[in-house]
Amino acid sequence: MLTKWKLLKQFYSQHKLWIGITLISSILSSLLTIAIPVSIGKYYELVFDFNAYRSQVLDWLPVEVANNVPQFLYFFAVLVLLKGILTFLERYFIGMLGEKLVLNIRNQLFEHQLYLPSVVYDEKGIGKYLLRFSGDLKSIQNYVSNGIVRFIGDLTLLLFVCITLSFIHLQLGLLIAICLLVTTVIVIFFNRYLSKITRQRRRSKSILLSFVNTHLRGIHTIKSFNKEVPIIKQYNKRSDKVYHWGKQYQTITAFIRTLVPTAMYVMLGLVLLAIYQLKQQSVAIQGSTLLVFVMFLISILPIFRRLLRVNIVWELGNISFEKLLNVLNKAVFESESKTSLKVKEGAIQLYDLSFAYHEKAPLFEQLNWYFPSKSISLVTGASGSGKGSLIKLIMGLYAPTSGNIYFDGQAIETLQLKSIRKKVTIVSSQLPLVGKTVFQAISYSRKAIKRPQAAAILSKLQTNIPQDQQLKLDTPIGELGSLLSKGQQKMLCYARAFLTNKPLLLIDEPFQDLDTQMVQLISQELELQQKKKTIILFSQQSDFVSLSINQYFDLSNPDCKIKTISKFNST
């Protein structure tokens, strides 16, 4: 099972050099952040012709800077230039490190989402999973760049500052360290409360996003039935929850953000008070020392602010990691130990097959049905009786609650699901068209070599349609076929299935949305396909005058009795 640290360890092991360069540039930038205010103190001493032991903190530099002011100014210019270069490198490497991590996780995330069990999407919808690609990935990027790499650099800098200030003046340095520690404790206390609010805020945003996604996808239904007003009321109710938690979140974060600069001013005031007290005790404090302390406080203000807010970054990152890991660990990949489906005859057998959604009553129980090869079978049942679920069970999209499915005697649980789908195809309006053009929607490979065959099937299905109204291979279809009529979408679903030429064909509501002429044409084609395929129809309708049905099954019957059956094997 993947964990946050396993994921990060895997990433870091692949980018050791990049991480090393990032940390080195961050530490060097921190050292120059210290050197600049200290060098200003040195400048103060040079200008006023004063030298103190503690001002020799710059003596570790490999350049002599204490001779005169002009030489110092050249040195200071180089120092500023180096600081600018290192700051750029630090920010660039930290930013790119986050981008590399997000690229890695984003690619894994999409792959794992494709391998999530279909029942997950059917039960929970897809809206909540869209957030993984926006807010969650951004939070994880901040977690790595600001919560780990920059945190290490900032913490190193703060330690260097405390040590340097203590070297310049021990009492004042300890005073600053104590103030920083007290402020940190206060902020940590409020951050613990903030973490609870953050989780509620993220959860309410996720619910709102899912609501918007679902209802915008059903926009035509909403408009057709004048449901705008009740939908807006439902939306406002969820939106108010987002606002409620957002208000609390902003209150606490505003307090924390205010506390940081206020703490800095308090520290400055305490430094001034301490200097005054020391002077009252006849302890001399050089002007350069005060100047260096003030410069340090100004320099570390943004660093200290980031350190005190890093807990928010961690919390948001942890929440996002939980969401992403939930997806990554739910994905089901094929076991290499399973075998590929080999179709000889094409018979399908349901043995004591039962299915129920999670914590719900069974849709059907102990089905014992047999679909012989080279036949057309019809499964009927009222809406909600389980026809769609049975299709997904045969396709391997759902797993049975109990019982089994056999393809020519091969149990589905022993087979690679991909190999099943290489032998089973489906015609269903529930499986929308994917692609930008007609050719992309009906062709799996989308290679140019497939175009003649796709054109032939398309032309055959449009025999009774006027030439100027026929779809062409390059006709745009819109998102999931939105530019096409229901009849055109259904026709292309047939074209897609016929083009694959697989031995097992499942058809959901065979003639729904089709006109009479198209029904006749499809019926003739299915009669031809029957000679070499196993065809199973699923429909609420039980009477198909244009098509010869070999056997009938009824899901609406409480005992799931078979009206007509040609054969059944219990092996």
Residue pairs with C-beta under 8 A, 6 or more apart in sequence:
1 329
2 325
2 328
2 329
3 325
4 318
4 321
4 325
7 105
7 321
7 325
7 328
8 144
11 100
11 101
11 104
12 19
14 104
15 97
15 100
18 93
18 96
18 97
18 100
19 97
19 149
21 93
22 90
22 93
22 94
22 97
22 149
23 149
23 152
23 153
25 86
25 89
25 90
25 93
26 90
26 93
26 94
26 149
26 150
26 152
26 153
26 156
27 153
27 156
28 86
29 83
29 86
29 87
29 89
29 90
29 153
30 153
30 154
30 156
30 157
30 160
31 160
32 79
32 82
32 83
32 86
33 83
33 157
33 299
33 300
33 303
34 157
34 160
34 161
34 164
34 296
34 299
35 58
35 61
35 79
36 79
36 80
36 83
36 295
36 299
37 292
37 295
37 296
37 298
37 299
38 57
38 58
38 164
38 168
38 292
39 58
39 65
39 72
39 75
39 76
39 79
40 291
40 292
40 295
41 55
41 168
41 288
41 289
41 291
41 292
41 295
42 55
42 58
42 65
42 66
42 72
42 288
43 69
43 72
43 76
44 50
44 287
44 288
44 291
45 51
45 52
45 55
45 286
45 288
46 66
46 68
46 69
46 72
47 69
48 287
50 286
50 288
51 66
52 286
52 288
52 289
54 167
54 168
54 169
54 286
54 289
55 168
55 286
55 288
57 164
57 167
57 168
58 65
58 66
63 75
64 71
65 71
65 72
65 75
66 72
90 153
94 145
94 146
94 149
94 150
95 145
97 144
97 145
97 149
98 141
98 142
98 144
98 145
99 141
101 140
101 141
101 144
102 137
102 138
102 140
102 141
105 137
105 140
105 324
106 133
106 137
108 328
109 132
109 133
109 137
109 324
109 327
109 328
110 133
111 331
112 327
112 328
112 330
112 331
113 129
113 132
113 327
113 331
115 331
115 332
115 333
116 327
116 330
116 331
116 332
117 330
117 332
117 397
117 398
117 399
118 392
118 397
118 398
119 357
119 358
119 397
119 398
120 330
121 129
122 357
123 357
123 358
125 210
125 213
125 214
126 213
127 209
127 210
127 211
127 212
127 213
127 214
128 206
128 207
128 209
128 210
129 327
130 209
130 213
131 205
131 206
131 209
131 323
132 323
132 324
132 327
135 202
135 205
135 320
136 320
136 323
136 324
137 320
139 313
139 316
139 317
139 319
139 320
140 317
140 320
140 321
140 324
142 313
142 316
142 317
143 313
143 314
143 316
143 317
143 318
143 320
143 321
144 317
146 306
146 310
146 313
147 310
147 313
147 314
147 317
150 306
151 306
151 307
151 310
154 303
154 306
154 307
154 310
155 307
157 300
157 303
158 180
158 300
158 303
158 304
158 307
161 176
161 296
161 299
161 300
162 173
162 176
162 177
162 180
163 173
164 173
164 296
165 172
165 173
165 176
165 177
165 292
165 293
165 296
166 173
166 174
166 177
167 173
168 289
168 292
168 293
169 285
169 289
169 293
171 274
171 278
172 271
172 274
172 275
172 289
172 293
175 267
175 270
175 271
175 274
176 267
176 271
176 293
176 296
176 297
179 263
179 266
179 267
179 270
180 267
180 304
183 259
183 260
183 263
183 304
183 308
184 307
184 308
186 259
187 256
187 259
187 260
187 308
187 309
187 311
188 311
190 252
190 255
190 256
191 256
191 311
191 312
191 315
193 252
194 249
194 252
194 253
194 256
194 311
194 312
194 315
195 311
195 315
197 245
197 248
197 249
197 252
198 249
198 312
198 315
198 316
198 319
199 315
199 319
200 245
201 242
201 245
201 246
201 248
201 249
202 316
202 319
204 238
204 241
204 242
204 244
204 245
205 242
207 238
207 241
208 235
208 238
208 239
208 241
208 242
211 234
211 235
211 238
212 235
215 222
215 231
215 235
221 227
222 228
222 231
253 312
256 308
256 309
256 312
257 305
257 309
259 308
260 301
260 304
260 305
260 308
260 309
261 301
261 305
263 304
264 297
264 301
264 304
267 297
268 294
268 297
271 290
271 293
271 294
271 297
275 285
275 290
278 285
279 285
334 416
334 417
334 418
335 416
338 414
338 415
338 416
339 410
339 414
339 415
339 416
339 419
340 415
340 416
340 419
341 407
341 410
341 415
341 416
341 419
341 420
341 422
341 423
342 408
342 410
343 407
343 408
343 423
343 503
343 504
344 408
345 373
345 408
346 373
346 374
346 408
346 503
346 504
346 533
346 534
347 370
347 371
347 372
347 373
347 407
347 408
347 534
348 370
348 371
348 394
348 405
348 406
348 407
348 504
348 534
348 536
349 369
349 370
349 371
349 405
349 406
349 409
349 568
349 569
350 367
350 368
350 369
350 370
350 403
350 404
350 405
351 368
351 403
351 404
351 405
351 406
351 570
352 366
352 367
352 368
352 402
352 403
352 404
353 364
353 366
353 367
353 368
353 369
353 393
353 400
353 402
353 403
353 404
353 405
354 362
354 364
354 365
354 366
354 367
354 400
354 401
354 402
354 403
355 362
355 363
355 364
355 386
355 389
355 390
355 393
355 398
355 400
355 401
356 362
356 363
356 401
357 363
362 401
363 385
363 386
363 389
364 385
364 386
364 390
364 555
364 560
365 560
366 403
366 560
367 390
367 403
367 560
368 568
368 570
369 553
369 562
369 565
369 568
370 565
370 566
370 567
370 568
370 569
371 377
371 534
371 536
371 551
372 534
372 550
372 566
372 567
373 534
374 530
374 531
374 532
374 533
374 534
375 530
375 534
375 535
375 550
375 551
375 566
376 526
376 530
376 535
376 536
376 537
376 547
376 548
376 549
376 550
377 535
377 536
377 537
377 549
377 550
377 551
377 552
377 553
378 536
378 537
378 538
378 539
378 542
378 544
378 549
378 551
378 552
378 553
379 387
379 390
379 536
379 537
379 538
379 539
379 553
379 554
379 555
380 539
380 540
380 541
380 542
380 552
380 553
380 554
380 555
380 556
381 387
381 540
381 554
381 555
381 556
382 540
382 555
382 556
383 540
385 555
385 556
386 555
387 508
387 538
387 539
387 540
387 555
388 430
388 508
388 538
389 398
390 538
390 555
391 426
391 428
391 506
391 508
391 538
392 398
393 399
393 400
393 405
394 405
394 424
394 506
394 536
395 420
395 421
395 424
395 426
395 506
396 412
396 415
396 417
396 420
396 421
404 411
404 412
404 413
405 411
405 412
406 412
407 415
407 420
407 423
407 504
409 571
412 420
422 502
423 502
423 503
423 504
424 502
424 504
424 505
424 506
425 496
425 497
425 500
425 502
425 504
425 505
425 506
426 497
426 505
426 506
426 507
426 508
427 490
427 493
427 494
427 496
427 497
427 505
427 506
427 507
427 508
427 510
428 493
428 506
428 507
428 508
428 509
429 486
429 489
429 490
429 493
429 508
429 509
429 512
429 513
430 508
431 493
432 480
432 481
432 489
433 441
433 442
433 477
433 480
433 481
433 484
433 489
433 492
433 493
433 496
434 440
434 441
434 480
435 441
435 446
435 477
436 476
436 477
437 473
437 474
437 475
437 476
437 477
438 458
438 471
438 472
438 473
438 474
438 475
438 477
438 492
439 446
439 450
439 451
439 454
439 473
439 474
440 446
441 477
441 481
441 492
441 496
442 454
442 457
442 458
442 492
442 495
442 496
442 499
443 450
443 451
443 454
443 496
443 499
444 450
444 499
444 500
450 499
451 473
453 499
454 473
454 495
454 499
455 473
457 495
457 498
457 499
458 470
458 471
458 473
458 495
459 470
460 525
461 491
461 494
461 495
461 518
461 521
461 522
461 525
462 470
462 471
462 491
463 521
464 517
464 518
464 521
471 484
471 488
471 492
476 483
477 483
477 484
477 492
478 484
481 488
481 489
481 492
484 492
486 513
487 513
487 514
487 515
487 518
489 513
490 512
490 513
490 514
491 514
491 518
494 522
494 525
497 505
497 507
498 525
498 529
502 533
503 532
503 533
503 534
504 533
504 534
505 529
505 533
505 534
505 535
505 536
506 536
506 538
507 526
507 535
507 536
507 537
507 538
508 538
508 539
509 538
509 539
509 540
509 541
510 522
510 526
510 537
510 539
510 544
510 547
511 519
511 522
511 541
511 544
512 539
514 522
519 546
520 546
523 544
523 546
523 547
526 535
526 547
527 547
527 548
529 535
537 544
537 547
537 549
542 552
542 554
550 566
551 562
551 563
551 564
551 565
551 566
552 562
552 563
552 564
553 560
553 562
553 563
553 565
554 560
554 561
554 562
554 563
